[in-house]
Each structure stands twice: as structure tokens, then as C-alpha cells.
Amino acid sequence: MLELVPPGLRVDFIGQAKIWMSISVVVILIGVASIVWRGGVNQGIDFSGGTLLQLRFSQPADLSMVREALGTLGLERSIVQHYGETHEVLIRVPQGGGAGQDIGAQVQRLLQDRLPGQTIELRRAEAVGAQVSADLRRQALLALLYAILGTGVYISGRFEAKWFVALGLAAVLFVVTYTIPLEFLGLSPFVVLIVGLVAFVVLSLLLQLLYALAAIVAIYHDVLVTVGFLALFDKEFDLQIIAAS
């Protein structure tokens, strides 16, 4: 039988708590500094809008050549990378790239002209408009807030037997954030998320929901580490990462 943890293993987690907490703080500060330095996270097409192209080359694709070719169409800000194998290329064209309509066909023709000895197949072309990406941002941020509220309710009820207090707090914050017409108040979904989280933390302290508060701090930690890592290495932030976080 495979044993991943040796029997009798003892790790002094409490004794080393200060060390690991210090490491976590340093990692978070580095991530936050990288976000500020880069002017925000590198949002994927899901959140920023644009066009996603998937091309298959009959021979291994040269990404530097693809980037150079895109520059002639005014698409130098596009993200170009292999997709699973060297024959597959994924191109993310940002909103307002400047190539006009039917970007996929233009890119395919251009690359085919530059590589007459190869066959280039356009396998996928997906466009996300500005309104759609704005709606996705709002839904993702609100989903994050509601997941935190649900976690707080479960932790408080399960470990502190404070189901009614936690449910009442979560219900109030849910109704307020879900029913307020944000466009009339001029509030962005990010502001609503921050306000909702701060309100939850403050009210959890006042109502002595300490286990829920500890769980929220843990969620903050994990999300900040993940987002900071992505910003540090300029990786794309998309819906799959939101779900995983």
C-alpha cells in the first residue's frame, strides 16, 4: 500500500507559524508590488474583450515569425503561444486591435502567404465584446463575494453553532450587493466587492464570528498569492483561474 505520509510523522506547525506567516507576507507584498508596477493584472479576453484565434500549422510554428506578421496588421499587442503542441498556435487579440472585421481570415491569409510551403488551418475564432467582458467581470467578482459569504456561513454554523447570526449577516450583504443597481450609483463591481468584504470582516468581528473571519483571511491569502504570482510573471488572468482560486 502506497503511503504518502510516513506513520508517526510529527510536524511542529504551531512552532513554525511565525516563519511561514512571514514568508506569506513577503510573497503577498511582492505580488501586490508587481500588480502596481504593471498597472494591474494581465486580463484575459474573457475580461478585457477581444478575439481568440487557434491555428494549426502543418509544421512546427515559429512564434517569433507569427508575432512579426501580426505586427504588420497592427496586432503587435497580441499574445501568441503554443497550444498543447508546437503545431498549434493560440493568438489572443486585444479589444480594438485595429485589424477590422474577420481578423481570423486576415491572419490566416497573411501567415499562409508568408509560409507557402505549409498548410495553415483556422480552427477557432471567438470574439468577446466589451459589454460581454464587462458583464463577466461583474459576475466573477460578485460570485467571489457570494462564495466568501457562503463559506462564512458554513464555518460559523459548523464550528461555532452560529447558523442564524451568520445567515442573517450573509443574507443582508447578499440582498444589498445583488439588488443595488450599480450603474445608477456609478459603482464598479470591484468597489462593491471590496466594500462587501470589508463590511463582512467588520461585522464578523462585532458579532464574534471568529472562525468565519479566519476562513476569510485564508481565502484572501490564497487569492492574493495566486494573483500576485500571475502579475509577477505577467501571466493571463482568465475565468478558469478565477474558478480555481
Phi and psi in degrees as a GROMACS rama.xvg file:
@    title "Ramachandran Plot"
@    xaxis  label "Phi"
@    yaxis  label "Psi"
@TYPE xy
-75.0385  129.02  LEU-2
-118.741  111.352  GLU-3
-77.5824  -31.623  LEU-4
-112.794  117.748  VAL-5
-60.8895  142.424  PRO-6
-65.2061  141.286  PRO-7
81.1103  6.11188  GLY-8
-66.6138  131.715  LEU-9
-126.917  123.512  ARG-10
-120.62  125.465  VAL-11
-83.4196  77.051  ASP-12
-63.6545  -42.2658  PHE-13
-66.9246  -39.9066  ILE-14
-66.5774  -27.8815  GLY-15
-101.867  12.2873  GLN-16
-59.7288  -43.0928  ALA-17
-64.3147  -36.6014  LYS-18
-63.7351  -49.9767  ILE-19
-71.0471  -32.5675  TRP-20
-65.2203  -39.0252  MET-21
-64.7358  -41.9268  SER-22
-62.5802  -41.9221  ILE-23
-61.9813  -43.6249  SER-24
-62.2133  -42.7085  VAL-25
-63.3683  -44.3613  VAL-26
-62.0499  -43.1506  VAL-27
-64.9164  -43.1905  ILE-28
-63.3698  -38.9087  LEU-29
-63.7873  -42.3801  ILE-30
-64.2774  -44.9744  GLY-31
-63.4616  -41.0623  VAL-32
-62.7723  -38.5324  ALA-33
-68.452  -34.6602  SER-34
-64.4442  -44.4683  ILE-35
-64.742  -42.9305  VAL-36
-63.5545  -38.7796  TRP-37
-86.3882  -2.6659  ARG-38
75.6019  26.611  GLY-39
121.037  177.651  GLY-40
-83.8083  157.972  VAL-41
-81.9146  93.3384  ASN-42
-73.1499  137.99  GLN-43
-74.6515  176.822  GLY-44
-61.9048  -29.7978  ILE-45
-53.7638  -39.4227  ASP-46
-102.926  -25.5564  PHE-47
-102.688  -14.2635  SER-48
84.1056  157.201  GLY-49
141.373  -157.811  GLY-50
-131.212  136.417  THR-51
-109.772  124.06  LEU-52
-118.685  136.763  LEU-53
-122.751  121.293  GLN-54
-120.146  143.772  LEU-55
-116.822  125.889  ARG-56
-99.0062  146.619  PHE-57
-72.4822  -18.773  SER-58
-128.077  163.091  GLN-59
-53.0188  132.556  PRO-60
-84.4683  141.434  ALA-61
-94.9067  106.841  ASP-62
-65.3113  -35.0017  LEU-63
-64.7348  -37.3876  SER-64
-66.583  -39.5489  MET-65
-63.2306  -43.1828  VAL-66
-62.7461  -41.6477  ARG-67
-63.264  -41.1507  GLU-68
-65.5289  -40.2008  ALA-69
-63.4452  -32.8305  LEU-70
-60.2012  -31.3795  GLY-71
-70.6499  -18.4938  THR-72
-96.6718  4.463  LEU-73
78.1357  21.8724  GLY-74
-111.839  34.5658  LEU-75
-66.3264  -18.3079  GLU-76
-85.0922  2.593  ARG-77
-70.4055  150.594  SER-78
-97.1862  123.398  ILE-79
-119.628  130.266  VAL-80
-155.654  158.479  GLN-81
-70.7547  151.393  HIS-82
-123.679  89.6782  TYR-83
84.8325  -44.7718  GLY-84
-147.551  168.094  GLU-85
-71.7231  -15.4631  THR-86
-82.4504  -19.1003  HIS-87
-102.474  134.8  GLU-88
-127.447  134.286  VAL-89
-111.367  126.781  LEU-90
-120.65  124.609  ILE-91
-108.493  110.548  ARG-92
-96.6831  120.466  VAL-93
-67.7501  162.536  PRO-94
-57.8332  136.243  GLN-95
69.3739  36.9816  GLY-96
-63.9993  -26.0561  GLY-97
99.3918  3.56902  GLY-98
-89.5761  -3.71174  ALA-99
80.4049  -160.142  GLY-100
-75.9919  159.247  GLN-101
55.7445  52.9682  ASP-102
-60.4864  -39.302  ILE-103
-58.5194  -46.6991  GLY-104
-65.3254  -39.0079  ALA-105
-62.9859  -45.6414  GLN-106
-65.0324  -42.372  VAL-107
-61.4501  -45.215  GLN-108
-63.6078  -42.4897  ARG-109
-62.357  -46.7475  LEU-110
-67.3948  -36.3369  LEU-111
-64.9605  -38.2638  GLN-112
-65.0552  -35.9034  ASP-113
-78.0243  -23.1342  ARG-114
-126.488  69.9836  LEU-115
-64.2462  -21.753  PRO-116
-82.8393  -1.54833  GLY-117
-116.845  161.428  GLN-118
-106.872  124.679  THR-119
-117.31  120.74  ILE-120
-109.065  129.599  GLU-121
-87.3287  105.418  LEU-122
-88.7046  -28.3125  ARG-123
-154.28  140.526  ARG-124
-144.433  107.153  ALA-125
-120.716  128.894  GLU-126
-112.215  137.937  ALA-127
-122.165  117.507  VAL-128
-76.165  168.239  GLY-129
-62.6338  -40.3904  ALA-130
-67.7733  -40.7344  GLN-131
-62.8717  -45.2498  VAL-132
-64.6166  -36.3795  SER-133
-64.6281  -41.3092  ALA-134
-64.4449  -39.5618  ASP-135
-64.8787  -40.2117  LEU-136
-60.7407  -46.4862  ARG-137
-61.7679  -46.8235  ARG-138
-64.9368  -39.1404  GLN-139
-65.1128  -44.1714  ALA-140
-67.2743  -41.2744  LEU-141
-67.8281  -37.1473  LEU-142
-62.1812  -38.5299  ALA-143
-62.6831  -44.3045  LEU-144
-62.424  -44.6595  LEU-145
-69.1828  -32.5818  TYR-146
-64.7516  -39.1923  ALA-147
-66.1322  -42.2213  ILE-148
-60.9903  -44.2599  LEU-149
-63.1075  -39.6826  GLY-150
-63.0643  -42.3328  THR-151
-61.9051  -40.3157  GLY-152
-63.9341  -47.0439  VAL-153
-64.4368  -46.4137  TYR-154
-62.6777  -44.5621  ILE-155
-64.621  -40.6553  SER-156
-72.1097  -42.7163  GLY-157
-71.6807  -39.0113  ARG-158
-109.089  -15.261  PHE-159
-124.249  -1.56583  GLU-160
55.8984  38.3727  ALA-161
-115.587  52.921  LYS-162
-61.1587  -48.9176  TRP-163
-67.8811  -40.4299  PHE-164
-63.5924  -47.3568  VAL-165
-66.3761  -40.6782  ALA-166
-64.1413  -40.5409  LEU-167
-62.5679  -43.9099  GLY-168
-63.5807  -46.6882  LEU-169
-64.9564  -38.8313  ALA-170
-64.1864  -42.5671  ALA-171
-62.3366  -48.373  VAL-172
-65.1645  -36.5105  LEU-173
-64.1329  -47.9091  PHE-174
-62.1481  -43.509  VAL-175
-63.9232  -48.952  VAL-176
-73.8683  -27.4016  THR-177
-84.5028  -32.7784  TYR-178
-96.5736  -18.311  THR-179
-68.7691  125.457  ILE-180
-72.9329  97.8205  PRO-181
-60.6129  -34.233  LEU-182
-67.0326  -27.7792  GLU-183
-77.4211  -28.9857  PHE-184
-89.0941  -9.5077  LEU-185
71.4629  25.3028  GLY-186
-99.668  136.55  LEU-187
-82.9232  156.122  SER-188
-58.316  -33.0557  PRO-189
-64.0533  -41.1212  PHE-190
-63.6585  -41.8651  VAL-191
-62.1519  -41.4568  VAL-192
-60.7521  -48.3683  LEU-193
-62.9672  -45.9442  ILE-194
-61.672  -42.8446  VAL-195
-63.9226  -41.1349  GLY-196
-67.5974  -43.2016  LEU-197
-62.145  -43.3571  VAL-198
-61.6939  -40.2098  ALA-199
-64.7092  -42.6916  PHE-200
-63.8739  -47.9042  VAL-201
-62.4133  -46.411  VAL-202
-68.2902  -32.4505  LEU-203
-64.6828  -37.8617  SER-204
-65.0703  -44.7062  LEU-205
-66.2008  -36.3722  LEU-206
-91.7357  4.55524  LEU-207
60.5635  40.8073  GLN-208
-93.6565  69.0761  LEU-209
-71.8968  -35.7573  LEU-210
-66.6639  -40.4511  TYR-211
-63.7874  -40.4109  ALA-212
-62.1887  -41.1323  LEU-213
-63.347  -39.1236  ALA-214
-65.6244  -38.6272  ALA-215
-67.3778  -39.7195  ILE-216
-60.9698  -39.7117  VAL-217
-64.195  -39.3862  ALA-218
-66.0208  -45.4814  ILE-219
-52.4618  -47.5234  TYR-220
-58.2821  -49.9216  HIS-221
-64.6869  -42.0727  ASP-222
-67.2472  -43.3614  VAL-223
-64.6679  -39.1374  LEU-224
-64.7263  -44.8856  VAL-225
-63.5959  -50.1926  THR-226
-65.313  -39.7156  VAL-227
-62.9569  -40.375  GLY-228
-61.8443  -44.0891  PHE-229
-63.7884  -41.1987  LEU-230
-68.1807  -38.0393  ALA-231
-61.6298  -39.9974  LEU-232
-101.954  11.5074  PHE-233
55.2036  43.3418  ASP-234
-89.4155  155.843  LYS-235
-76.9792  141.598  GLU-236
-107.987  111.827  PHE-237
-129.658  -173.406  ASP-238
-64.7113  -36.3529  LEU-239
-63.3813  -38.0946  GLN-240
-70.0913  -38.0369  ILE-241
-56.9955  -46.3442  ILE-242
-65.3379  -41.1072  ALA-243
-67.8533  -36.3364  ALA-244
